[in-house]
Amino acid sequence: MARLEAPELVDHHCHSVVAAELADDALAGLLTESDRPPAPGCSPFDSALGLAVRRWCPPALGLPAHTTAADYLARRRELGAAEATRRLLAAAGLDTYLVDTGLTTAAGQELLPLTELAGVTGAAVREVVRLETVAEAVTADAGDWPRAVGEALAAAAAGAVAVKSVLAYRHGLAAPAERPPHAAVVAAAGRRLRGGRERLADPVLLHHLLWTAVDVCADLGLPIQLHTGFGDPDLTLHRADPSLLTDFIRAAEPSGVPLVLLHAYPYHRQAAWLAQAFPMVHTDLGLTASYTGPRVAAVLGEMLELAPFGKLLFSTDAYGLPELFLVSAAQFRHGLGGLLAEWRADGACSEADAQRLAGMVAAGNARRLYAL
């Protein structure tokens, strides 16, 4: 079982892809979470993720594995963006995509709408609604803002499979257990309106929005996804430790709303503990499976030290590049397959145990959690 051959793979959190041709530098720039140009003499291809791209993607475009970055990019241009995208997504072998629609561009180019992504992939594509995007579009007066946000979120989430928060980016994950008082929310909404409706970053409004999501999701039977762990430079890493959510998790527990901790790295062991300790908490490794390259099996093993097998989900968190879907899927299959082969050889589990665990993480857990 050196490479997992899961019968199906559900990507429970991702973004759409760019359909347009990308310049080489723009494409390479999507192989890093940084939004800055690389340092002189450095390339995003010279990384664990870059190695993984050169390992898994060239065969999908008719090249040998580990071909040079220059040759890979030349072949991609020769095929054209549309054909390269089709081949790479087909090779990823994903059955279902749950897409966060809060991002609409990458490298200055439009991302494919969900209907077009479904057409390219031939897979089921469902929407994950981003809380902050919905709230930022609300134009109500300050006194009416709390009600209007609740109604807007309920309407947006009615056809979705989940909602998602980027609280980690906006203020950090240390959400208090108490709901913000109504008067404080109205006052904060007034300050934001007077400031020109800038990006939602006020902690009072963010925490009110999170609790509003709990109420809406309790009514609709939807999970809440939360970004945790590493990301782009807009994030302060230590504020994205999922253990900072513990007080909020305890307070939200009576609602029964599932909370899904995305990505987590380098706090994946904290996320695993939360998933073990609280019945409604689930977690994944997300884009970590791509970025850790040849260390993916080790990181998966660290997550599975504590995470219940029924609480860990596969996702790519792919954004912009079809390569990222293929790399994440291939890394996951290879890494989990290798880890379970070691467990089986050591006598830690049976072959039936390994196959069952793999099926749960690859698709079964997501199908149950999101009622797919």
Beta strands, then each sheet from edge to edge (+ up, - down):
strand 1: 10-14
strand 2: 96-100
strand 3: 105-106
strand 4: 109-110
strand 5: 124-130
strand 6: 162-165
strand 7: 224-228
strand 8: 259-263
strand 9: 281-284
strand 10: 312-313
sheet 1: 1+ 2+ 5+ 6+ 7+ 8+ 9+ 10+
sheet 2: 3+ 4-
end
